[in-house]
Amino acid sequence: MGKLRLGHICEAVFWLALAAFLYIESFEFDRGIEIYKFGATGWPRALLLLVAVAAIGQFLFQFVAGDKATSGTVGAATDDGAEEAARQSGHSHFRWYVSTFCLLILPFLYMRAHDLVGMFLELDKEGIHSVKLMAAPVLLFVYLLMARGNHVGAILTLPLFFAALLEDLGFYSMAPLFIVGVTLLMGERRPQWIALTAALIMGVLLFTFVSLLYVGLPTGNISPFYDLSHWIVTMIQ
């Protein structure tokens, strides 16, 4: 297929699939706005269109030129041995791309878990919360298992997981786990330094946003995480 590599194809598929998924998600907030004729989804969908156009354009360029550089600077970057290093580390194998893709879809599976269950069971508000409370630890466990064999995929997925859980479980519960996760992925294994890093970063964030700026951080909407967040905010203020 021209001068395409497996990485080129996987990259294009990822960006197009992400754009399509987010476009479908935009129907959740598709509302009219009196002062803007394109509505609440106008700008988000325009950005998604640009993402799709950029992905297709990049794919077509790579189909014609492969990794051929358009300038001396880019050429120097492509000749620095990165491609060979990726090949030796297994990052150019199809199995690695599949593993990375599976990791990346885990946060989106959490976001749609209640819809998937809702195809078979009728869920009320409490039922939706129960499904999410069950889905979160299961998917996190799968993430931890897969992360052991795909460090790069784990790094890419962790922020997405944090963002997906934030609305339901709250910043105050998820941020410490996110900080610990990032610290571990960066190679730190000493418990005292991990605990100190998490405590320091959380202390600065809570002081800045809650005590100093009085900015409301997501508290979650599922108990007991909402109750914990409310207690922390009350204690700080």
TORDO-323833 format. One record per atom (N, C-alpha, C): residue in one letter; atom name; x negated, y negated, z. Coordinates in steps of 0.2 Angstrom, whole numbers. Example, Ala and Ser with C-alpha at 12.3 -4.5 7.8 and 13.67 -1.06 7.14 Angstrom:
<atoms>
residuo,atomo,c1,c2,c3
a,N,-66,28,39
a,CA,-62,22,39
a,C,-66,16,39
s,N,-64,11,35
s,CA,-68,5,36
s,C,-64,0,39
</atoms>
This chain:
<atoms>
residuo,atomo,c1,c2,c3
m,N,-4,6,0
m,CA,0,0,0
m,C,-4,-6,0
g,N,-7,-8,-6
g,CA,-11,-14,-6
g,C,-17,-13,-2
k,N,-19,-18,2
k,CA,-24,-18,6
k,C,-22,-18,14
l,N,-16,-15,15
l,CA,-13,-15,22
l,C,-16,-10,26
r,N,-17,-12,32
r,CA,-19,-7,37
r,C,-13,-5,42
l,N,-13,0,46
l,CA,-8,2,50
l,C,-6,-4,55
g,N,-11,-7,57
g,CA,-10,-13,62
g,C,-6,-18,58
h,N,-7,-20,52
h,CA,-3,-25,49
h,C,4,-23,48
i,N,6,-17,47
i,CA,13,-15,47
i,C,16,-15,53
c,N,13,-12,58
c,CA,15,-12,65
c,C,17,-19,68
e,N,12,-24,66
e,CA,13,-31,68
e,C,19,-34,65
a,N,20,-33,59
a,CA,26,-36,55
a,C,32,-33,58
v,N,32,-26,59
v,CA,38,-23,61
v,C,40,-26,68
f,N,35,-27,73
f,CA,36,-29,79
f,C,39,-36,79
w,N,36,-41,75
w,CA,39,-48,75
w,C,46,-48,72
l,N,47,-44,67
l,CA,54,-44,64
l,C,59,-41,69
a,N,57,-36,72
a,CA,62,-32,77
a,C,63,-37,82
l,N,58,-40,85
l,CA,59,-45,90
l,C,64,-51,88
a,N,63,-54,82
a,CA,67,-59,80
a,C,74,-57,79
a,N,75,-50,77
a,CA,82,-48,76
a,C,85,-47,82
f,N,82,-44,87
f,CA,84,-43,94
f,C,87,-49,97
l,N,82,-54,97
l,CA,84,-61,100
l,C,90,-64,96
y,N,90,-63,90
y,CA,96,-66,86
y,C,102,-63,89
i,N,102,-56,90
i,CA,108,-53,92
i,C,110,-55,99
e,N,105,-56,103
e,CA,106,-59,110
e,C,108,-66,110
s,N,107,-70,105
s,CA,109,-77,105
s,C,117,-77,105
f,N,121,-72,103
f,CA,128,-72,103
f,C,131,-73,110
e,N,126,-71,115
e,CA,128,-72,122
e,C,130,-79,124
f,N,126,-84,121
f,CA,127,-91,123
f,C,129,-95,117
d,N,132,-92,112
d,CA,135,-95,106
d,C,141,-100,107
r,N,139,-106,109
r,CA,145,-110,111
r,C,144,-117,107
g,N,150,-120,106
g,CA,149,-127,103
g,C,147,-132,108
i,N,144,-137,105
i,CA,142,-143,109
i,C,144,-149,105
e,N,148,-153,109
e,CA,151,-159,106
e,C,146,-164,102
i,N,140,-165,105
i,CA,136,-170,102
i,C,131,-166,97
y,N,131,-160,96
y,CA,127,-156,91
y,C,131,-151,87
k,N,132,-152,81
k,CA,136,-148,77
k,C,134,-141,76
f,N,128,-140,77
f,CA,125,-133,76
f,C,126,-129,82
g,N,128,-131,88
g,CA,130,-128,94
g,C,123,-126,98
a,N,125,-122,103
a,CA,119,-120,108
a,C,114,-116,104
t,N,116,-112,99
t,CA,111,-107,96
t,C,108,-110,90
g,N,109,-116,89
g,CA,106,-119,83
g,C,98,-119,83
w,N,95,-122,88
w,CA,88,-122,88
w,C,85,-115,89
p,N,87,-111,94
p,CA,84,-105,95
p,C,84,-100,89
r,N,90,-101,85
r,CA,90,-97,79
r,C,86,-100,73
a,N,85,-106,73
a,CA,80,-109,68
a,C,73,-107,70
l,N,71,-107,76
l,CA,64,-104,78
l,C,64,-97,77
l,N,69,-93,78
l,CA,68,-86,76
l,C,68,-85,68
l,N,71,-89,64
l,CA,70,-89,57
l,C,63,-90,55
l,N,60,-95,59
l,CA,53,-97,57
l,C,48,-91,59
v,N,50,-88,65
v,CA,46,-82,67
v,C,46,-76,61
a,N,52,-75,59
a,CA,53,-70,54
a,C,50,-72,47
v,N,50,-78,45
v,CA,47,-81,39
v,C,39,-80,40
a,N,37,-82,46
a,CA,29,-82,47
a,C,27,-74,47
a,N,31,-70,49
a,CA,29,-63,50
a,C,29,-60,42
i,N,34,-62,38
i,CA,34,-59,32
i,C,29,-62,27
g,N,27,-69,28
g,CA,22,-72,25
g,C,15,-69,26
q,N,14,-68,33
q,CA,8,-65,35
q,C,7,-58,32
f,N,13,-54,32
f,CA,13,-47,29
f,C,11,-47,22
l,N,14,-52,18
l,CA,13,-52,11
l,C,5,-54,10
f,N,3,-59,14
f,CA,-4,-61,13
f,C,-9,-55,14
q,N,-7,-51,19
q,CA,-12,-45,21
q,C,-11,-40,16
f,N,-5,-39,12
f,CA,-4,-35,7
f,C,-9,-36,1
v,N,-9,-43,0
v,CA,-13,-45,-6
v,C,-21,-45,-4
a,N,-23,-48,2
a,CA,-30,-49,3
a,C,-32,-45,9
g,N,-28,-41,12
g,CA,-31,-37,18
g,C,-33,-42,23
d,N,-39,-40,26
d,CA,-42,-45,31
d,C,-47,-50,28
k,N,-46,-51,22
k,CA,-51,-56,18
k,C,-49,-63,21
a,N,-55,-66,23
a,CA,-54,-73,26
a,C,-53,-78,21
t,N,-50,-84,23
t,CA,-49,-89,19
t,C,-54,-95,20
s,N,-58,-94,25
s,CA,-63,-99,27
s,C,-69,-95,30
g,N,-75,-99,31
g,CA,-81,-96,34
g,C,-80,-94,41
t,N,-76,-99,45
t,CA,-75,-98,52
t,C,-71,-91,53
v,N,-65,-91,49
v,CA,-61,-85,50
v,C,-65,-79,48
g,N,-69,-79,43
g,CA,-73,-74,41
g,C,-78,-71,46
a,N,-81,-76,49
a,CA,-85,-74,55
a,C,-81,-70,60
a,N,-75,-73,61
a,CA,-71,-69,67
a,C,-70,-62,65
t,N,-68,-61,58
t,CA,-66,-54,56
t,C,-72,-50,55
d,N,-78,-52,55
d,CA,-84,-48,55
d,C,-88,-47,61
d,N,-85,-49,67
d,CA,-88,-49,73
d,C,-88,-42,76
g,N,-86,-37,73
g,CA,-85,-30,75
g,C,-79,-28,79
a,N,-74,-33,79
a,CA,-68,-32,83
a,C,-64,-26,80
e,N,-64,-25,74
e,CA,-60,-20,71
e,C,-63,-13,72
e,N,-70,-13,72
e,CA,-73,-7,73
e,C,-72,-5,81
a,N,-73,-10,85
a,CA,-72,-8,92
a,C,-65,-6,93
a,N,-60,-9,90
a,CA,-53,-6,91
a,C,-52,1,89
r,N,-55,2,83
r,CA,-55,9,80
r,C,-58,14,85
q,N,-64,12,88
q,CA,-67,17,93
q,C,-63,18,99
s,N,-60,13,101
s,CA,-56,13,107
s,C,-49,16,106
g,N,-47,18,100
g,CA,-41,21,99
g,C,-35,16,98
h,N,-37,10,97
h,CA,-32,5,97
h,C,-29,4,89
s,N,-32,8,85
s,CA,-30,8,78
s,C,-26,14,76
h,N,-25,19,81
h,CA,-22,25,79
h,C,-14,24,80
f,N,-11,28,76
f,CA,-3,27,76
f,C,0,29,83
r,N,-3,33,86
r,CA,-1,35,93
r,C,-1,29,98
w,N,-6,25,97
w,CA,-7,19,101
w,C,-2,14,100
y,N,0,13,94
y,CA,5,8,92
y,C,12,11,94
v,N,13,17,94
v,CA,19,20,96
v,C,20,19,104
s,N,14,20,107
s,CA,14,19,115
s,C,15,12,117
t,N,12,8,113
t,CA,13,0,114
t,C,20,-2,113
f,N,23,1,108
f,CA,30,-1,106
f,C,35,1,111
c,N,34,8,114
c,CA,38,10,119
c,C,37,6,125
l,N,31,4,127
l,CA,31,0,133
l,C,34,-7,132
l,N,34,-10,126
l,CA,37,-16,125
l,C,44,-16,125
i,N,47,-10,123
i,CA,55,-10,123
i,C,58,-9,130
l,N,53,-7,135
l,CA,56,-5,142
l,C,60,-11,145
p,N,57,-17,145
p,CA,61,-23,148
p,C,67,-24,144
f,N,67,-23,138
f,CA,74,-24,134
f,C,79,-19,135
l,N,76,-13,137
l,CA,81,-7,139
l,C,84,-9,146
y,N,80,-12,150
y,CA,83,-15,156
y,C,89,-20,155
m,N,87,-25,151
m,CA,92,-30,149
m,C,99,-27,147
r,N,98,-22,143
r,CA,104,-19,140
r,C,107,-12,143
a,N,104,-11,149
a,CA,106,-5,152
a,C,113,-4,154
h,N,116,-10,156
h,CA,123,-10,158
h,C,128,-9,152
d,N,125,-11,146
d,CA,129,-10,140
d,C,129,-3,137
l,N,123,0,138
l,CA,122,7,136
l,C,127,11,140
v,N,127,10,147
v,CA,131,14,151
v,C,138,12,150
g,N,140,6,148
g,CA,146,4,147
g,C,150,7,141
m,N,146,10,137
m,CA,149,14,131
m,C,152,20,134
f,N,150,23,140
f,CA,153,29,142
f,C,158,28,148
l,N,156,23,152
l,CA,160,21,158
l,C,162,14,158
e,N,168,13,161
e,CA,170,6,162
e,C,167,3,168
l,N,163,-3,168
l,CA,160,-6,173
l,C,163,-12,175
d,N,164,-13,182
d,CA,165,-20,184
d,C,159,-23,186
k,N,159,-29,190
k,CA,153,-33,192
k,C,149,-29,196
e,N,152,-25,201
e,CA,148,-21,206
e,C,145,-15,202
g,N,148,-12,197
g,CA,145,-7,193
g,C,139,-9,189
i,N,140,-15,186
i,CA,134,-18,182
i,C,128,-18,187
h,N,129,-21,193
h,CA,124,-22,197
h,C,121,-15,200
s,N,125,-10,201
s,CA,122,-4,202
s,C,118,-1,197
v,N,121,-1,191
v,CA,117,1,185
v,C,110,-2,185
k,N,110,-9,186
k,CA,103,-12,185
k,C,99,-10,191
l,N,102,-9,197
l,CA,97,-7,203
l,C,95,0,202
m,N,98,4,198
m,CA,95,11,196
m,C,91,11,191
a,N,92,6,186
a,CA,88,6,180
a,C,81,3,181
a,N,81,-2,185
a,CA,74,-6,187
a,C,69,-1,189
p,N,70,3,195
p,CA,65,7,197
p,C,63,13,192
v,N,68,15,189
v,CA,66,21,184
v,C,62,18,178
l,N,64,13,175
l,CA,60,10,170
l,C,53,7,172
l,N,53,5,178
l,CA,46,3,181
l,C,42,9,182
f,N,45,15,184
f,CA,41,21,185
f,C,38,23,178
v,N,42,23,173
v,CA,40,25,167
v,C,35,20,164
y,N,35,14,166
y,CA,30,9,164
y,C,23,11,167
l,N,24,12,174
l,CA,17,14,177
l,C,14,20,174
l,N,18,25,172
l,CA,15,31,169
l,C,12,30,163
m,N,16,26,158
m,CA,13,24,152
m,C,7,20,152
a,N,7,15,157
a,CA,2,10,158
a,C,-5,13,159
r,N,-5,19,162
r,CA,-11,23,164
r,C,-15,24,157
g,N,-12,25,152
g,CA,-15,27,145
g,C,-15,22,140
n,N,-13,16,142
n,CA,-12,10,137
n,C,-13,4,141
h,N,-19,2,143
h,CA,-20,-4,147
h,C,-18,-10,143
v,N,-19,-11,137
v,CA,-17,-17,133
v,C,-10,-17,133
g,N,-6,-12,131
g,CA,1,-12,131
g,C,4,-14,138
a,N,1,-12,143
a,CA,3,-13,150
a,C,2,-21,151
i,N,-3,-24,149
i,CA,-4,-31,150
i,C,1,-35,146
l,N,3,-33,140
l,CA,7,-36,136
l,C,15,-36,138
t,N,16,-30,141
t,CA,23,-29,144
t,C,24,-32,150
l,N,20,-32,155
l,CA,21,-35,162
l,C,25,-41,162
p,N,22,-47,158
p,CA,26,-53,158
p,C,33,-52,156
l,N,34,-48,151
l,CA,41,-47,149
l,C,46,-44,154
f,N,43,-39,157
f,CA,46,-36,163
f,C,48,-41,168
f,N,43,-45,170
f,CA,44,-50,175
f,C,50,-55,173
a,N,50,-57,167
a,CA,55,-61,164
a,C,62,-58,164
a,N,62,-51,162
a,CA,68,-48,162
a,C,72,-47,169
l,N,67,-45,174
l,CA,70,-44,181
l,C,72,-51,185
l,N,69,-56,182
l,CA,69,-62,186
l,C,76,-65,187
e,N,81,-64,183
e,CA,88,-67,184
e,C,91,-63,189
d,N,90,-56,188
d,CA,94,-52,193
d,C,91,-51,200
l,N,85,-50,200
l,CA,81,-49,206
l,C,78,-55,210
g,N,77,-60,206
g,CA,75,-66,209
g,C,67,-67,209
f,N,65,-73,209
f,CA,58,-75,209
f,C,54,-73,215
y,N,58,-74,221
y,CA,55,-73,227
y,C,53,-65,228
s,N,57,-61,225
s,CA,55,-54,226
s,C,51,-51,221
m,N,51,-54,215
m,CA,47,-51,209
m,C,41,-54,208
a,N,40,-61,210
a,CA,33,-64,209
a,C,28,-61,213
p,N,28,-59,219
p,CA,23,-55,222
p,C,21,-49,219
l,N,26,-45,216
l,CA,24,-39,213
l,C,21,-40,206
f,N,23,-46,203
f,CA,20,-48,197
f,C,13,-50,198
i,N,11,-53,203
i,CA,4,-56,204
i,C,0,-50,206
v,N,3,-45,210
v,CA,-1,-39,212
v,C,-3,-35,205
g,N,2,-34,201
g,CA,2,-31,195
g,C,-4,-34,190
v,N,-4,-40,189
v,CA,-9,-44,185
v,C,-16,-43,188
t,N,-16,-43,195
t,CA,-23,-42,198
t,C,-25,-35,197
l,N,-21,-30,197
l,CA,-23,-23,196
l,C,-25,-22,189
l,N,-21,-25,184
l,CA,-23,-24,177
l,C,-29,-28,175
m,N,-31,-33,179
m,CA,-37,-37,178
m,C,-43,-33,181
g,N,-42,-28,184
g,CA,-48,-24,187
g,C,-49,-24,194
e,N,-46,-28,198
e,CA,-47,-29,205
e,C,-44,-23,209
r,N,-47,-19,213
r,CA,-45,-14,217
r,C,-45,-14,224
r,N,-48,-20,227
r,CA,-49,-20,234
r,C,-43,-23,237
p,N,-40,-19,242
p,CA,-33,-21,244
p,C,-33,-28,247
q,N,-39,-30,251
q,CA,-39,-36,255
q,C,-39,-42,250
w,N,-42,-41,244
w,CA,-43,-47,239
w,C,-36,-47,235
i,N,-33,-42,234
i,CA,-26,-42,231
i,C,-21,-45,235
a,N,-21,-43,242
a,CA,-16,-46,246
a,C,-18,-54,247
l,N,-24,-56,247
l,CA,-26,-63,248
l,C,-24,-67,242
t,N,-25,-64,236
t,CA,-23,-67,230
t,C,-16,-69,229
a,N,-12,-63,231
a,CA,-5,-64,231
a,C,-2,-69,236
a,N,-5,-69,242
a,CA,-2,-73,247
a,C,-4,-81,245
l,N,-10,-82,243
l,CA,-12,-88,241
l,C,-8,-91,235
i,N,-7,-87,230
i,CA,-3,-90,224
i,C,4,-91,226
m,N,7,-86,230
m,CA,14,-87,232
m,C,15,-93,237
g,N,10,-94,241
g,CA,10,-100,245
g,C,10,-107,242
v,N,5,-107,237
v,CA,5,-113,233
v,C,11,-114,229
l,N,14,-109,226
l,CA,20,-110,222
l,C,26,-112,226
l,N,27,-109,232
l,CA,33,-110,236
l,C,32,-117,239
f,N,26,-119,241
f,CA,25,-126,244
f,C,27,-131,239
t,N,24,-130,232
t,CA,25,-135,227
t,C,32,-135,225
f,N,35,-130,224
f,CA,42,-130,221
f,C,48,-131,226
v,N,47,-127,231
v,CA,52,-127,236
v,C,52,-133,241
s,N,46,-134,244
s,CA,45,-139,249
s,C,44,-146,247
l,N,40,-146,241
l,CA,37,-153,239
l,C,42,-156,234
l,N,44,-152,228
l,CA,48,-154,223
l,C,55,-153,224
y,N,57,-148,228
y,CA,64,-146,229
y,C,67,-143,223
v,N,63,-139,219
v,CA,65,-136,213
v,C,68,-129,214
g,N,74,-128,212
g,CA,77,-121,214
g,C,74,-116,209
l,N,71,-111,212
l,CA,68,-105,208
l,C,74,-100,208
p,N,74,-96,203
p,CA,79,-90,203
p,C,79,-86,209
t,N,85,-86,212
t,CA,86,-82,218
t,C,89,-75,217
g,N,90,-73,211
g,CA,93,-67,209
g,C,101,-67,210
n,N,104,-62,208
n,CA,111,-62,209
n,C,114,-55,212
i,N,109,-51,214
i,CA,110,-44,216
i,C,108,-43,223
s,N,112,-41,228
s,CA,110,-40,234
s,C,106,-33,235
p,N,101,-32,239
p,CA,99,-37,244
p,C,94,-42,242
f,N,92,-42,236
f,CA,87,-47,233
f,C,89,-54,234
y,N,96,-56,232
y,CA,98,-62,233
y,C,98,-64,241
d,N,100,-60,245
d,CA,99,-62,252
d,C,92,-63,255
l,N,88,-59,252
l,CA,81,-60,254
l,C,78,-67,251
s,N,80,-69,245
s,CA,78,-75,242
s,C,81,-81,246
h,N,87,-80,248
h,CA,91,-86,252
h,C,88,-87,259
w,N,86,-81,262
w,CA,82,-82,268
w,C,76,-85,268
i,N,72,-84,263
i,CA,65,-87,262
i,C,66,-94,260
v,N,71,-96,256
v,CA,72,-103,255
v,C,74,-107,261
t,N,78,-104,265
t,CA,80,-107,271
t,C,74,-108,276
m,N,70,-103,277
m,CA,64,-103,281
m,C,59,-109,279
i,N,58,-109,273
i,CA,53,-114,270
i,C,56,-121,271
q,N,62,-122,269
q,CA,65,-129,269
q,C,67,-131,276
</atoms>
